[in-house]
């Protein structure tokens, strides 16, 4: 499958938010997510995007290139001029 960038996909997505997680998988979020710390097994810490609305893993359908930088900086608002 051909690899695309998240910017190629933005015009096709519903209004919301996209972000890449630590594993380099891209997700679409209905509501703006925040980074939340999770602790597993008493001392293993990991961080993930977290939100209260719907989310969808874009990596299941598209081969999207990783964010060029720290994953924590990958949050992008999806909006379209005609929806405003």
N, C-alpha and C positions, 0 to 999 in steps of 0.2 A: 504494500500500500504506500502510495506517495506521501511523503511528509509535508505538512503545511505548517504555517505559523498561526498562532492564535489570532493575529491580525487579519488573516485571510478569512477566518471564520466569523469574526465579530458582526459583519453586516447581515449574516444569516440567523443570528441568535435572537431570541426573545429578550426584551428589556430585563435587566438584572445585573449580575456581576459574574466575572470569571476570575479564577485564581488557580495557580499550580501549587500542589502540596509538596512535601519533602520527597516523595517518591517520584516526582516529575510527572504526575498525572494531573490533567486539567479538569476542572469542575465548573459547572454553571450553577449559580446560586440565585434564588428568587430575591432574597433580602441580602443586604450588605453583610458579609461574614467578618468575624474578628478572629484573631489568632488566640487559641486557648491551649494552655498547658495541661497535659494528661500525665498521670503518674501510674505506671503499671508495676506490679510486683513489689510495691513498697518503695522502690528507689529508681526505677527506670523512667526517665522523663522523656516525653516526646511532645511535639507541638503540631496542631492541626488547625485548619480553618473550621469555624463553627458558626452556624446561623440557625435561626428559628423557622425559616421557610423551607420550601422545596429545594432540592439540589439534584444535579444529574452529572454523572461522570462522562465527560466528553471523550475521554480516552477509550471508552468502549466502542465508539463509532469512528473516531478519527485518529490518525497518526500525527499528533501535534508536537512540534519541536519544543524542547524545554525553554523556559524563560532564560533570557541572557542576563543572569545576575542572581541575587539571592531570592529564593522562592518566596520569602516573606514580603518582597517588594512587587510581586506579580499581580496583585489585585487590580482589576480593570473594570470600570463601570461600562455596562453595555446599554447604550441609548441610541435612538435613531431620531433624526430631525422630524420626521413625519409623525412620531408618537408624542411629541411635545404639545 
